[in-house]
C-alpha cells in the first residue's frame, strides 16, 4: 500500500455524496478551520468557504461513483486534487460512530498525516473513449446472454442448436430458428430476442468503427504494438490500451501485474503464510482481457500452444492455473513493450515460459544404460545442480548415492594407496576394504 505525501499548509477532506458533500478543512497542526455541509454539491459555495486557504490547499475525497465532476472542477480552479482508495481508507480508519461529519474529519486527518492511499485519477480527455469502450463491452455481454438464452431454449426441447454463422448476417440463423419452432407463443419470444440481438449488432458495429477511428488519432502506435502480441486483436487491444491509460503510472512490472488482478497478496503472521487475499483488488477489465488473450494464444499460436499444454500437464491438468501463468507472461510483455515502445518478441516469451517448468524437465542424475560412469562428470553435475544459492541436500539417495564418489578420508583406514573408491569391480571378492566399499584392482 502506497501513501500520498501532502506538502500544503491546509488540507481539505470531503465526504462526497450524490446530492451533498461534507467539507472539513484543517491546518498542519490539526486545527479545524471549516467543517460544514454543502447542499446540492454547490461548488461555487465551496470555493467561497475555502477562499482564505485555497492558495495552499489539497482537496481529497474517496473514489465513489460520482467523483468525476469534483476532480474536473478542482483542476479547473487550480486546486490540488487527491483521490483516495475507498477500500484501503476503510481499512485504515474506523470507529464506533460513523457519519458524514466524522468521515470528512477522519479523511482530513489522514491527508495531513500523509496516510491517504491514492487511487488513479484517469485523465479527463480520455474518459469519454474509455466510457465508449465499456459501453461496447456491456452490449456484447448482454447480447451473449440473449444468445445463450436461445441456445438453452433449443436444448430444452431436445433440438440440435442451430449454428449462428456470420454475425453481420443473422437472417439464415433467424429463419432456421423460427422454422424449427411450431408454437406461436414461443415464436413470438424468439422474434423478440432476435430483434434485440440485431439491434445490439448495429450499435456494436457503430461503436467499433468510432473507437477504431479515434484510437488511430490519439494512440495509433501503441495500438499497433499491442496487436503484435499473441492472442490480442482489435477488441482486446482497445480494452488494454484504454484501461491502462498511462503506462508510466506503474513504477515496476509488479505494480502493473497487481493492478491487472494477476497476482494475489498473502496473509502472514509470525513468519507463516496463513492464506491469500486481494484477488479482486485491481482492474476487472484488464484481468478479463489478459485471460482471454491467454486462451486465444494457447489455441492459435504455434509457440505458445505447445508450451501451454506442457505447462498444463506439469500442473496436473489445471487449465485455470496454466492459463493464469500465460496471462502473467503476456502482461509482463505488454508492460515492457509499452514502456520501451518495442514490438513483441516471441523468443523472449518462450524463454520465460520455459523457466516455469523447473527441475521436473531436467534429465535424471543416473547415467544412461550402456554408458560407463564417470565420477568427474557426476561430480560436476552435482556441483551445478546444487549451487551455493540453492538448498543443499542432506544426503544423496538412489542412483546418485551409488554413483557419486566418496571422499578420500572415508577410505584412509582401508587402503592408503588408493584414496578414492570408484565402484564395484568385475571380481569384487578379493578387493573389499575394511569399510565395506569395493576397491579398484591394483
C-alpha positions in Angstrom: 0.0 0.0 0.0 1.4 3.4 -1.0 0.6 6.7 0.6 0.2 10.2 -0.7 2.5 12.9 0.8 0.8 16.2 1.3 3.0 19.3 1.1 0.5 22.1 1.5 -0.3 24.0 4.7 -4.0 23.4 4.6 -5.8 20.1 3.8 -9.5 19.5 2.9 -11.3 16.2 3.2 -14.7 15.9 1.5 -17.3 13.2 2.2 -18.9 13.2 -1.2 -22.4 12.1 -2.0 -24.7 12.4 -5.0 -26.5 15.5 -3.7 -24.3 16.9 -1.0 -20.8 16.9 0.4 -19.5 17.4 3.9 -16.3 19.6 3.9 -13.6 19.7 6.5 -10.5 22.0 6.3 -7.6 21.7 8.7 -4.1 23.2 9.0 -0.9 21.2 9.6 -1.5 21.2 13.4 -5.0 19.6 13.1 -7.0 22.7 13.9 -10.4 22.7 12.2 -11.0 25.8 10.1 -14.1 24.8 8.2 -16.4 21.9 9.0 -19.8 22.2 7.3 -22.2 20.5 4.9 -22.6 21.8 1.3 -26.0 21.0 -0.2 -26.6 20.2 -3.8 -22.8 20.0 -4.3 -22.6 23.7 -4.9 -19.0 24.1 -6.0 -19.2 27.9 -6.1 -20.2 28.0 -2.4 -17.4 25.6 -1.7 -14.9 28.0 -3.3 -16.2 30.8 -1.0 -15.6 28.6 2.1 -12.0 27.8 1.2 -11.2 31.2 -0.2 -8.7 32.1 2.6 -6.9 28.8 2.2 -7.0 27.9 -1.5 -3.6 29.4 -2.2 -2.0 26.4 -0.4 -4.7 23.7 -0.2 -5.0 20.0 -1.1 -8.5 18.6 -1.7 -9.3 14.9 -1.1 -12.3 12.6 -1.5 -13.0 8.9 -1.7 -13.4 7.2 -5.1 -17.2 6.7 -5.1 -19.2 6.7 -8.3 -19.6 10.5 -8.6 -16.1 12.0 -8.3 -15.5 12.9 -11.9 -17.1 16.3 -11.7 -15.2 17.2 -8.4 -11.9 16.3 -9.9 -12.5 18.3 -13.1 -13.8 21.3 -11.1 -10.8 21.3 -8.8 -8.4 21.1 -11.7 -10.1 24.0 -13.4 -9.9 26.0 -10.2 -6.2 25.3 -9.8 -6.6 23.1 -6.7 -4.5 20.1 -6.0 -6.9 17.1 -6.0 -6.2 13.6 -4.5 -8.4 10.6 -5.0 -8.4 8.2 -2.0 -8.8 4.5 -2.5 -12.1 3.8 -0.7 -11.3 0.2 0.3 -7.9 1.0 1.7 -9.2 4.0 3.5 -11.8 1.8 5.1 -9.1 -0.5 6.4 -7.2 2.4 7.9 -9.8 4.5 9.8 -12.6 3.1 11.9 -14.6 4.0 14.9 -17.8 3.4 16.9 -19.6 6.2 15.3 -19.8 6.8 11.5 -21.5 9.7 9.8 -20.7 12.3 7.2 -19.2 14.7 9.8 -16.9 12.1 11.3 -15.9 10.7 7.9 -14.9 14.1 6.5 -12.8 14.9 9.6 -11.0 11.5 9.6 -10.3 11.9 5.9 -8.7 15.3 6.6 -6.6 13.8 9.4 -5.4 11.1 7.2 -4.5 13.6 4.5 -2.5 15.9 6.8 -0.8 12.8 8.3 0.3 11.5 4.9 -1.8 8.3 5.3 -4.0 8.6 2.2 -3.7 5.6 -0.1 -4.2 7.3 -3.5 -6.2 6.0 -6.5 -5.5 6.8 -10.1 -7.3 9.9 -11.5 -8.0 8.9 -15.1 -7.3 11.8 -17.5 -10.5 13.8 -18.3 -9.8 13.9 -22.0 -9.6 10.1 -22.2 -12.6 9.2 -20.1 -15.2 9.5 -23.0 -13.2 7.0 -25.1 -13.0 4.6 -22.1 -16.7 5.0 -21.4 -17.5 4.2 -25.0 -15.4 1.1 -24.9 -17.0 -0.1 -21.7 -20.4 0.6 -23.2 -19.5 -1.7 -26.1 -18.4 -4.4 -23.7 -21.7 -4.1 -21.8 -23.6 -4.5 -25.1 -21.6 -7.6 -26.1 -22.2 -9.3 -22.7 -25.9 -8.6 -22.9 -26.0 -9.9 -26.4 -24.2 -13.1 -25.3 -26.8 -13.6 -22.6 -29.6 -13.4 -25.2 -27.8 -15.8 -27.4 -27.3 -18.3 -24.5 -30.9 -18.0 -23.7 -31.9 -19.0 -27.3 -29.4 -21.9 -27.1 -30.9 -23.1 -23.8 -34.4 -22.9 -25.3 -33.4 -25.3 -28.1 -31.8 -27.8 -25.7 -34.9 -27.7 -23.5 -37.0 -29.0 -26.4 -34.3 -31.6 -27.4 -33.3 -29.9 -30.7 -29.9 -29.6 -32.2 -28.7 -26.0 -31.7 -28.6 -24.0 -35.0 -25.2 -22.6 -35.9 -25.1 -18.8 -36.0 -22.8 -18.3 -38.9 -21.7 -14.7 -39.6 -22.6 -12.1 -37.0 -23.2 -9.5 -39.8 -25.9 -11.6 -41.5 -28.1 -13.3 -39.0 -31.0 -13.9 -41.4 -30.3 -17.6 -42.1 -29.9 -18.3 -38.4 -33.2 -16.5 -37.6 -35.0 -18.3 -40.4 -33.8 -21.7 -39.2 -34.8 -21.0 -35.6 -38.3 -19.9 -36.5 -38.9 -22.9 -38.8 -37.9 -25.3 -36.1 -40.5 -23.7 -33.7 -44.1 -24.6 -34.1 -45.7 -22.9 -31.1 -46.8 -19.3 -31.9 -46.1 -18.0 -28.4 -42.6 -19.4 -28.4 -42.1 -18.0 -31.9 -43.0 -14.5 -30.6 -40.5 -14.9 -27.8 -37.8 -15.9 -30.3 -38.6 -12.9 -32.5 -38.3 -10.5 -29.6 -34.9 -11.9 -28.6 -33.7 -11.9 -32.2 -34.8 -8.3 -32.7 -32.9 -7.2 -29.6 -29.8 -9.1 -30.8 -29.9 -7.4 -34.2 -30.2 -4.0 -32.5 -27.2 -4.8 -30.4 -25.3 -5.8 -33.5 -26.0 -2.4 -35.1 -24.9 -0.5 -32.1 -21.8 -2.5 -31.5 -20.6 -2.1 -35.1 -21.1 1.7 -34.9 -19.1 1.8 -31.6 -16.3 -0.3 -33.1 -15.9 1.9 -36.1 -15.8 5.1 -33.9 -13.3 3.5 -31.5 -11.0 2.4 -34.3 -11.1 5.9 -35.8 -10.4 7.7 -32.6 -7.7 5.3 -31.5 -5.7 5.8 -34.7 -5.7 9.5 -33.9 -4.7 9.5 -30.3 -2.7 6.3 -29.7 -2.1 4.6 -33.1 1.4 3.4 -32.4 0.7 1.8 -29.0 -2.4 0.2 -30.5 -0.4 -1.4 -33.3 2.2 -2.6 -30.8 -0.4 -4.4 -28.7 -1.8 -6.2 -31.7 1.6 -7.9 -32.3 1.1 -9.9 -29.0 -0.3 -13.4 -29.5 -4.0 -13.5 -28.6 -4.5 -9.7 -28.6 -6.6 -8.5 -31.5 -8.5 -5.3 -32.2 -11.0 -5.5 -29.3 -8.6 -6.8 -26.6 -6.1 -4.2 -27.8 -8.6 -1.4 -27.3 -9.5 -2.7 -23.8 -5.9 -3.0 -22.6 -4.9 0.4 -24.1 -7.7 2.4 -22.5 -7.8 0.6 -19.2 -4.1 1.1 -18.7 -4.2 4.8 -19.5 -0.6 5.8 -19.0 1.9 3.0 -18.5 4.3 5.5 -16.7 2.0 5.4 -13.6 3.3 1.9 -12.9 6.9 2.1 -11.5 7.5 -1.6 -11.8 6.1 -4.6 -13.6 4.9 -6.0 -10.3 2.7 -2.9 -9.7 1.2 -3.5 -13.2 0.5 -7.2 -12.6 -1.1 -6.4 -9.3 -3.3 -3.8 -10.9 -4.3 -6.4 -13.5 -5.5 -8.8 -10.8 -3.0 -11.4 -11.9 -1.3 -11.8 -8.5 -2.6 -12.1 -5.0 -1.5 -10.8 -1.7 -0.5 -13.0 1.3 -1.6 -13.0 4.9 1.4 -13.8 7.1 1.9 -13.9 10.8 5.0 -14.9 12.8 6.8 -15.9 9.6 4.0 -18.2 8.5 1.7 -17.6 5.5 -1.9 -18.1 6.6 -3.6 -17.5 3.3 -4.2 -15.3 0.3 -6.2 -12.1 -0.2 -6.7 -9.3 -2.6 -7.8 -11.3 -5.6 -10.4 -8.7 -6.5 -8.2 -5.6 -5.9 -7.4 -4.1 -9.3 -9.0 -3.6 -12.7 -11.5 -6.3 -13.7 -11.4 -5.3 -17.4 -7.7 -5.9 -17.6 -8.0 -9.3 -15.8 -10.6 -10.3 -18.3 -8.6 -9.1 -21.3 -5.4 -10.9 -20.4 -7.3 -14.0 -19.6 -9.0 -14.0 -23.0 -5.6 -13.3 -24.7 -4.0 -16.3 -22.9 -6.8 -18.6 -24.1 -6.6 -17.4 -27.7 -2.8 -17.6 -27.7 -2.9 -21.1 -26.3 -5.3 -22.1 -29.0 -3.8 -20.4 -32.1 -0.1 -19.5 -31.6 2.4 -22.1 -32.8 4.8 -21.5 -30.0 2.6 -20.6 -27.0 0.2 -23.5 -27.7 2.7 -26.4 -27.1 4.4 -24.7 -24.2 1.0 -24.1 -22.5 0.0 -27.7 -22.9 3.2 -28.8 -21.4 2.7 -26.4 -18.5 -0.8 -27.6 -18.0 0.4 -31.2 -17.8 3.0 -30.2 -15.3 0.3 -28.6 -13.1 -1.8 -31.7 -13.1 -4.2 -30.7 -15.8 -5.3 -27.5 -14.1 -6.2 -25.3 -17.0 -7.0 -22.3 -14.9 -3.6 -22.1 -13.3 -1.8 -22.7 -16.6 -3.8 -20.0 -18.3 -3.1 -17.6 -15.5 0.6 -18.2 -15.9 0.3 -17.5 -19.6 -1.7 -14.3 -18.9 1.0 -13.1 -16.5 3.7 -13.7 -19.2 1.7 -11.8 -21.7 1.0 -8.9 -19.3 4.7 -8.6 -18.5 5.5 -8.5 -22.2 2.8 -5.8 -22.7 4.3 -3.7 -19.9 7.8 -3.6 -21.3 6.5 -3.2 -24.9 4.6 -0.1 -23.9 7.4 1.2 -21.7 10.1 0.8 -24.3 8.0 1.2 -27.4 9.1 -2.1 -28.9 7.3 -4.9 -30.7 6.6 -8.3 -29.3 9.5 -10.8 -29.2 8.2 -14.4 -29.2 11.6 -15.8 -28.3 11.7 -14.0 -25.0 8.3 -15.2 -24.2 9.2 -18.8 -24.9 12.4 -18.5 -22.8 10.3 -17.0 -20.0 7.7 -19.8 -20.1 10.4 -22.5 -20.2 11.6 -21.3 -16.8 8.2 -22.3 -15.4 8.9 -26.0 -16.0 11.5 -26.0 -13.2 13.5 -29.1 -12.2 11.0 -31.6 -13.5 12.1 -31.1 -17.1 15.7 -31.8 -16.3 17.5 -35.1 -17.0 17.9 -37.6 -14.1 21.2 -37.9 -12.4 21.6 -41.6 -13.2 23.7 -42.4 -16.3 22.1 -43.9 -19.4 22.2 -47.6 -19.9 25.3 -48.9 -21.7 27.5 -45.9 -20.9 30.3 -46.1 -18.3 30.0 -44.0 -15.2 32.3 -41.0 -14.9 32.9 -39.8 -11.3 34.3 -36.5 -12.5 31.3 -35.9 -14.7 28.9 -36.8 -11.9 30.7 -34.5 -9.5 30.5 -31.6 -11.9 26.8 -32.3 -12.5 26.1 -32.4 -8.8 28.0 -29.2 -8.3 25.9 -27.4 -10.9 22.6 -28.8 -9.6 23.3 -27.8 -6.0 24.9 -24.4 -6.4 25.5 -22.3 -3.3 22.4 -20.3 -4.0 20.2 -23.3 -3.6 19.4 -25.5 -0.7 22.0 -28.3 -0.3 20.7 -31.8 0.2 21.3 -33.5 3.4 22.3 -36.8 1.7 22.2 -38.4 -1.7 19.8 -41.2 -2.4 19.2 -43.8 -5.1 21.4 -43.9 -8.2 23.2 -40.7 -7.2 24.3 -42.2 -3.9 25.7 -45.3 -5.7 27.4 -43.4 -8.5 28.8 -40.4 -6.6 32.4 -40.8 -5.4 33.2 -40.7 -1.7 35.9 -38.5 -0.2 39.4 -40.0 0.4 39.1 -39.6 4.1 36.5 -42.3 4.3 38.9 -44.9 2.9 42.1 -43.9 4.6 41.8 -46.8 7.0 41.2 -49.5 4.4 43.5 -48.5 1.5 46.1 -45.9 1.9 47.5 -46.3 -1.6 44.0 -45.9 -3.2 42.4 -42.7 -1.9 39.1 -43.0 -3.8 36.7 -45.9 -4.3 35.2 -45.7 -7.7 32.7 -48.5 -7.5 32.4 -52.3 -7.9 34.8 -54.3 -10.0 34.5 -57.4 -12.1 35.9 -59.6 -9.3 34.8 -57.9 -6.1 35.5 -60.7 -3.6 39.3 -60.2 -3.1 39.0 -56.4 -3.3 36.8 -55.4 -0.4 38.3 -52.9 2.1 37.6 -52.8 5.8 34.9 -50.1 5.4 32.9 -52.4 3.1 33.4 -50.5 -0.1 34.8 -52.1 -3.3 38.3 -51.1 -4.3 39.6 -51.0 -7.9 42.0 -53.8 -8.9 45.7 -52.9 -8.4 
